[in-house]
Amino acid sequence: SCLIYSPNHGSACGINFNRTSKLLKATGTSSITYQFTLLVKNAQDYSSTTSAIVTVNSRSVPLVTIATPTTTTKYNAKGKITLQGTITNPKSSSLSLVAQWSSSTIPSLASSSFPLTPTSLSSSSSQFSFPLVINADLLTPGLSYVFQLTAQYPGVSTAGYVQFTVQMNSPPSSGTFAVSPTQGYAMTTTYSLTASLWTDDSSDFPLYYAFSYYIQDATKQLTLRNVDPSTYVNTYLGQGIASLQYKVTCVVTIQDNLGCSTNATAQAVSNTLSISTMVSTVSSLISTAVANLDQQQLNQVVSGATTGLSAIDCTVSTSCSS
């Protein structure tokens, strides 16, 4: 639907929307501002609306566009954001114009650390690209940011502009992570690692889960299972070390379908086995995994055995003769 926003607010547009596009013209020397509203309903009669304000100017103004992403409607904070702007000069190359990026939600955009590219540009080209690249890890997950690209001729108040809203993605939240049992023996006890009740925006589903664990160093995690929709994994764990009471830290990474993720941890005790018991147990487990063509279990056994057979507690002194 449509109504006139200015100068005669509330008046009917007189436009018949029987096609997907419409050419609007302003007559005389006045500008006309329209408010267009789109109503969408589904089969269950649920509906949603969105509106846009469009000013049709009788004067010649630059045509400004921002390319709409085709792969996503949200952005992850950990990645750079690129807005691809294009300006078309209707006066060809007879007069230069000035283009500028701004933001109502980041008032001092040009002087801030957000942009990695220039925010203003002067050109007399008939058409040129003017991208804006926003630095990673600066925009807040869950918030929306409005960016505007404006182009105008020097000394002329009338400008062409377009706005684009960047919706930042939030990682999954509000869930729990548990390991059961909380005590057992390396490469002997089957531990169940379970993530429960994690949630996100419905548009970000499905969620995916990856499981790993580490003995001492969180940067040296051993993969138990790569990303998968299943919320749990049953696995063996390598042995802990005495100075940490044989505790190992299990990790789940919860990721939405846009790649935004968060982590949760839980500890379990994985007591040591004698070398002879470890060797015979690992040998049996490897044979079973190979016979069943179970690559995931084979990876779990090999990584767990490696930590067990080479476990050295660097936090306490160890005799070279032991």
C-alpha positions, 0 to 999 in steps of 0.5 A: 500500500502507499500514502503520501508522507509529504507534503500532504501527509495521509493522502492517497497515492493513487498508485495501482500495485498490479506489478512488482515495480513502479516508476514514480515522478515528481511534477513541477518544482516540488518534491513528493515523499511517499510511504510504502508499506508491504504486508506479508501473510502466511497460510496460518494468517500470521502477518508482518509489515515493513515500511519504506520512505521514498522521496521523489525529487524533481531535481536531478540527484545522484542515484545511490544504491547499496547491494543487498546480500544474497547469502545472509541477513545477519552478520557475525561480530567476529568477521569484517562487514562489507557494504557495497555502495554504488553511485550513478551520476545523472549529469555524467562527468560534467560535474563532480559529486561528493559521496559520504558514509555515515551512521545514526547509530555510530555518530562519529563513524569517520573518526572512529576505529570502525571503518577500515576504508575511507568514509568520503570520496569525490568523483566525476565518474558517471558511475563508481563503487564506494564500499564501506568495510567495518572492522571485526569484533567492534559491533555488538552481537544482537544489536542493529546498526544503520548505515547511510550512503549519501551523494550530492553535488557541492553547494547543492542541498538536495542529495541522493541517499540510501540506508542499510540496517546491519543486524548483528548475529547473537551466539546460542545461549541459555543452555547447559553442558554436563558430563556423566559419570563425573569420575572414571578411568582413562580409555575404560569408562564411557563418558556421556557429554550432553548439551541441553536447552541451547536456544537462538533466534528461530532464523538461526536454527538448526544448531550444531555441536562439536565436542573436545577436551583438554588436560592442561592447556585449553589451546591444545584441545583433542577433538571428540566429534566435529560439528553435528546436529546431535547434542551429545557424544559418548566417548572415552577420555585420556587420563588426567594428571596427578597435580590436577587430581586427574581432572580433564576439561570437556568442551562443547562448541555450540554454533548456529547456521550462520557460524556464530558460536559459543563454548561451555565447559564441564570437568570430569575425573579420568583416573590413570591406568597402568601402562600394561592395562592401557596398552591392552585396552587401547589395542582392543578398542582400536581393533573394534573401531577398525572392524566397525569402520568407526572413524570417530571412535578410532580418532577418540581412542588414538587421541586418548591413548596418546595423552595416556601413554605420553602423560608427563606432569610438568607441574611437579618434579619427576625423577629421570629414573622413574 
